């Protein structure tokens, strides 16, 4: 069980980045269906720049930039052209997957998996003072800097949404668009800013997978994590702490199914565990919202 928990703590990091970014975007009134493609783009750009420059930090920054640009372009189509967010998000996922497949095959000469010589991976920290403390050593030791950034992002996002003018305007755009616009809040611009934030966080989550978790790129490596992140912030109802808890639950079941696989047909069924949990979580969330709506007094 300790191995599963340790693995879950690593698997939760990319989910946290993508889910927190998607949460910010949804708070402004836009549901980001394109998180999957933005994570994939961030994973590729991150590993390429890290290999070219010999710096994992450059790879991380590049991944966030490409995610931010794709997030902005996607949001511009939604806000300025009034396109359907679901169709646009799915289109972004398909477009980015196609572009990345083309780059891998025709520009880099590989099929599916890319390994970079001299790749500079995100280093892990060892805190000597924790090595003799069993629980803390398991939870906090031998983790990389992005793990701690992801943890800090949870309270930072909650504080930003509730205690800053940017956060209050963002929530106003999502909760009462017409009222916000009447008060002079630039609704479209706020949504575009939040789209850039969501894309940057998704790109960072993808780069974490390629630069910190596995040390290579595969065109299937995101494996639905963008959609799991979307389910997490829906389940958390745009609140960072419940969203983080949902991410941890999904990561735990992801780690658990890896430990349960035996190579048999029954073992393969366990690969569906994280996605079954997503469906159950969304069903419970929908049931809670329906029950809450029924309890509300009618005029």
C-alpha positions, -999 to +999 in steps of 0.1 A: +000+000+000+029+024+007+041+019-028+007+027-042+005+059-021+039+070-031+031+064-068-003+083-064+015+113-050+036+115-082+006+108-105-015+135-089+009+163-099+000+166-136-037+162-127-035+190-102-018+214-127-044+207-154-074+207-131-064+240-113-060+256-147-093+243-159-109+255-127-097+290-133-110+289-169-144+276-158-146+302-131-147+328-159-175+310-177-156+288-202-152+250-200-118+240-213-122+207-232-088+212-248-068+203-217-058+169-231-042+184-263-026+212-243-010+187-220+003+167-249+018+198-266+035+208-233+050+174-229+066+174-264+078+210-263+092+205-228+113+175-236+125+191-269+137+223-253+152+205-223+172+183-247+183+212-269+193+236-241+203+211-214+180+229-189+148+214-175+137+249-165+138+261-201+117+231-210+092+239-184+089+276-194+086+265-231+058+240-222+039+267-203+043+292-232+030+268-259+001+258-236-007+295-229-007+303-267-030+273-275-053+282-246-055+318-258-062+309-294-089+284-283-106+310-261-104+337-288-124+314-311-150+310-283-152+346-271-148+365-304-164+341-329-190+327-304-181+291-312-193+262-291-167+256-263-172+218-265-167+216-303-137+240-301-121+220-273-125+187-290-112+203-322-081+216-304-074+181-290-076+165-325-056+193-342-028+192-316-026+154-317-024+155-355+003+182-356+023+164-330+020+131-349+032+149-380+062+164-362+072+131-347+071+112-379+082+136-406+104+160-387+119+139-359+118+105-377+102+085-349+069+067-345+051+072-312+080+074-287+107+101-286+138+097-265+162+127-262+199+122-256+213+144-228+178+152-215+179+173-184+152+159-162+136+177-132+157+168-102+143+153-071+151+166-036+162+146-006+156+161+028+180+143+052+160+154+083+130+134+070+147+102+062+142+088+097+105+098+099+085+071+082+053+089+072+069+122+063+097+105+044+071+087+023+050+118+017+075+146+012+110+131+006+125+123-028+100+146-046+108+172-072+102+210-071+071+207-092+054+185-066+057+213-041+047+239-066+015+218-073+008+217-035+013+254-031-010+261-061-040+248-042-042+275-014-028+301-038-056+296-063-082+296-035-068+329-022-066+345-056-102+337-065-115+351-032-092+379-022-080+396-053-097+419-078-087+397-106-103+367-089-135+385-081-138+398-116-131+363-130-159+348-108-182+376-118-177+368-154-187+332-148-215+337-123-232+369-138-219+378-172-244+405-179-240+421-145-202+420-148-203+437-182-227+464-170-201+472-143-174+477-168-156+443-164-141+433-198-157+398-198-141+385-230-107+397-220-109+381-186-119+349-202-089+351-225-066+357-196-080+327-178-076+307-210-039+315-211-036+305-174-054+272-181-033+264-211-001+273-192-010+250-163-020+222-187+013+226-206+031+224-172+012+192-163+023+176-196+059+187-192+059+171-157+050+138-173+078+139-199+105+157-178+099+145-143+079+113-144+091+092-173+119+110-191+106+105-226+077+115-249+050+092-262+020+104-282-003+083-259+013+094-226-015+118-215-039+089-216-071+108-208-056+128-179-069+160-194-105+147-193-099+133-157-087+168-147-119+182-163-140+158-142-120+167-111-129+205-112-165+196-121-166+173-091-150+200-069-174+226-082-147+252-090-132+250-055-095+242-053-094+220-022-122+196-033-108+196-068-074+186-054-090+158-033-108+146-065-074+145-083-058+126-055-086+100-055-082+095-093-044+093-089-048+067-062-070+045-083-046+050-113-017+039-091-037+010-077-047-004-111-010-004-121-002-025-091-031-049-098-024-056-134-012-092-139-011-095-177-043-116-178-076-106-192-089-100-157-059-079-150-066-057-181-100-049-167-083-030-138-069-005-163-105+009-165-105+017-127-095+054-129-122+060-157-149+041-138-141+064-108-145+094-130-179+083-142-191+075-107-178+109-094-196+128-121-228+108-115-226+116-078-219+153-085-249+155-109-271+138-083-259+163-056-266+192-078-301+179-087-309+173-050-297+208-041-318+224-069-349+205-056-343+218-021-342+255-033-375+273-028-393+283-059-407+317-065 
